[in-house]
Amino acid sequence: MRISLRIPLLGFIAFALLSSVVVRAGLPDFTSLVAESSPAVVNITATREAKVPANQLDQEKVPEIFKRFFRDYQGKPAPRPATGSGFILSKDGFLLTNYHVVQDASEIVVALSDRRERVAVLVGADPVSDLALLKIDAENLPVVEIGNSKKLQVGEWVVAIGSPFGFELSVTAGIVSAKGRSLPDERGNYVPFIQTDVAINPGNSGGPLFNLEGQVVGINSQIFTRSGGFMGLSFAIPIDVAMEVVQQLKDKGVVSRGWLGVQIQKVDRDLAESFGLDRAAGALVTQVFADSPAERAGLKEGDIIVEFASEPIDLSSDLPHIVGRTKAETQANVVVVRAGEKKTLSVIVGKLDTEGQNVPSNSARYNGMNRLGIRVRELTPDDATRFGADRGVVIEEVADGAGRNADLQQGDVITTVNSRWVDSGGELDEILEGLPADVAIPVRIVRNRQAQFIVIKIDQ
C-alpha cells in the first residue's frame, strides 16, 4: 500500500523536475544577438540652450557680495543636456533616433560603442512619427540589419538595447504584447505602435528593438507610467513605418501625410447594434471638420467608415494609420455604413498640416493617464463651439482614479485646476504633479455647455 502511493509521487516529482529543465532549456539565448548588434547602437547627448529668467531672483534680497555675480551671469545661456539612444543605418554615418531626443538641440553628440564621439548633423525630423535622421562624419561603421515589423507576432521574443538613465548598451528582453496600438496625444495617432513588456526607461528612447534574428523591428519610443519608470508597458515605432519616414527625409527633408478631416470613435457592440451592423467594426464619424476633404466628399456625422482605399477598417485606430500612409492629392474610395446601408464615396486626400504641433520632449515620454486617471486633448476651435468653452482641455478617457471618484466624465472640459488655467495636457500634468495628495482641490469644468466646480482629492 505504501509502495503504490510512493511510486506515483516519485514519478510526479521526476516529471516536474524534467519539465523545469525543458522550460529552462527552451529559453532563448541572447548572447550572440547582443554581441553582433551592440556595436551599431549609439548613445546620443543633445544639448539645449536655456536662459535664466530675468525675474527669477529677487534682487532686493540678494546680499551685495553676490549681486555682481548675478549681474554677470543672469540671462546667459545654460546648457541642458538630454540623453537618448539610436542606431546606425549605413556605414557612411546615417543614424536614426527619436525626434524628442534631439528636439531644439544646439549640439548633438553621438558616442559610438568603441568610445569615439562625433558631432551629428540633423538631416531631417518628423514630429508626427517622433523620428529624426542624423548624420555623422565617419566611414566603415557597423550597421544594424533591418527586419520586417509586419511579420512580428504577439508573444514573440524581442530585445532592446539602449542607455536607460545613462547606462550605455544596457540590454532588456521581453515579448510582443500587442500590435497596432493607437496612442492619441498632441501629435495625433498616426503610428501603429508595437506594445511590449520589455523594460524601457528614460534614455532608451530612440534605441532599437530586435527580433531573435538580430533584425531591427522597432524603435523604442514611449512608456506608460504613473511613476516615471517602467511599469510593464512600452511602445515601439514599427521599423516599416520608420523606414518610410527615413526615405522621405533623405529625399525631401520633410514627411508628407494624408489627411481626411474627421473625428472618430470606436464602435462597440451596442453601437454596432444600434447602427444595424452584424459586428462591432469600423470607425464612427463623430465630427466632420469644415472645409476638409471629408466634407467635400460628403461624409457625415454618424457614418461608419468600414473601408478606406480598398483596406478594411476593423478597429477605429486603423483609419488614421491608413490615411496617414496615403499620399496627398490622391483619390481614394471610402466605404461607409449610413442608415444601415453601405455607400461608396470618393475623396481627394488632403495633406496633414503638422506646423505648430506640440511634441513632448522628455525622454521615453509619458503617454498614459495623468494623476487624475484621465487622458485629455487640447481644445480645438470646433470643440469650443460644440462644448461652449473658450479655454481648457477635453477629457477623452476616464479610468479608475481620483477623476472617476469625483465623477469626471468623457467630454467634460477642464478649464482651471486650483485656480490655474489649463490650455494643454502638458500644463495639466505640470499642475497636477505639484499638488499634494489627499487635499481638496477645486476644479472648474464645462459639462453640457454649463460651467461648474467640483472638488478632487488626489490619492497618490
Summary of the structure (lengths in Angstrom):
residues: 460
radius of gyration: 25.8
end to end distance: 59.7
largest distance: 96.3
contacts: 1490
relative contact order: 0.09
helix: 24%
strand: 35%
